[in-house]
Amino acid sequence: MGQQQVIIFGAGRIGRGFVADLFYAAGYALVLVDQSAELISALTDAQRYTVMKAEDETHRRDDVISGYHALATSDTEMIHNALVTADMAAVAVFPQHFEALTQLISGGLLRRQTERPNAPLDILLCANLANAGAEFRKRLMAALPAEAHTYAETRIGLVETLVMRMVADPPAELRQRDPLLLWTNGFSEFPVDRNGFRGSAPELPGLRLVGDMRAEEARKLYTYNMCHAALAYLGARRGHTMTVAALHDPTVRADAAGALEEVGHALVVAYGFTLEDMTAWNARVLRQTDNPTLGDTIARHGDDPRRKLRRGDRLIGPALLARRHHIPTPCLTRAVAAAFSYCNPSDPGAVYVQDQVRSVGLYHAIRTTCELGPDEEDLVEEIAKAIESL
């Protein structure tokens, strides 16, 4: 049997710095696809790139990935050829690009149906979106003719995943010297939905098959993403610019750790995680965040509070989950309040939130930004009081 091949759509941070890294370690041949002709040209010329993995300041490893094929999205025929022969595929693009991507791959999937009708193709969806499988399948079915729908349902697996690895911007001097360098914490745990496969799951380092993807999504979003946002907004109020500096501030750390504990209790009740498991998980969130080598910034983790304050996102989502189970959230509420007071003139989302507070008043701004209904007025009141106390 020849070398297995994976085609990865999206050759950015996650596509190259996480997905390609895992498949390369497992011995797969890589085909990288990206809409940036400039990036594809650089990857083709270099024929190698480096993934830096730093667990902390003392444990660092640089891994070189080479021997890949890099294709621009304009290379339609070659992409279709790769889809016919691929053993696995992955999508590491923003959800707003799903429609264009399904239009791009539909011709290749139709050729695969003709040439290899019984060969399944599983597509790992590495997008930061809840229920990504349903959204991608809707776009895929719209891109395919009706007579191919049965084939797509039975032979094309859409496998939701969670990306746990952190990929940050390298220091400016290193990025200038090596524009293709990827700067990561090297974390390889890769939860994937066991129910999404039509073929066999790949044997990748760190791959973990899970049965309840909704529970795993909630745990990741409401702990990792929530904690990073809380550190950003609470840290910004105390003048910090780096995430690690905020974490080392005793006042900020106490609130971030307290929010994790509050949310952890809610996740235990709602999804059946054990308290011991959640305690260990939350400790790992703080440990992995405490990584000065990555140089992660308040601006990156705090980017777009308008989005992060929405009902289902990382701050209001866990607050509502805890509320449903009568779990108080004073620390999480302070993080929400800090998000409302986050000032960054170069961040359109932050400017929008501040403008809303000024133009329609605090209470109405909370209701509309957080998408809270009349029966959730108690949460609106708690957030308003926390903002006023800040």
Secondary structure by P-SEA (a helix, b strand, c coil): ccbbbbbbccccccccccaaaaaaaabbbbbbbcccaaaaaaaaaacbbbbbbbccccbbbbbbbcbbbbbcccaaaaaaaaaacccbbbbcccccaaaaaaaaaaaaaaaaaaacccbbbbbbbcccccaaaaaaaaaaaaaccccaaaaaaccccbbbbbbcbbbbbccaaaaaaccccccccccccccccccccccccccccbbbbbccaaaaaaaaaacaaaaaaaaaaaaaaaccccaaaaaacaaaaaaaaaaaaaaaaaaaacccccaaaaaaaaaaaaaaaccccccccccccccccccccccccaaaaaaaaaaaaccccaaaaaaaaaaaaccccccaaaaaaaaaaaaccaaaaaaaaacccccaaaaaaaaaaaaaac
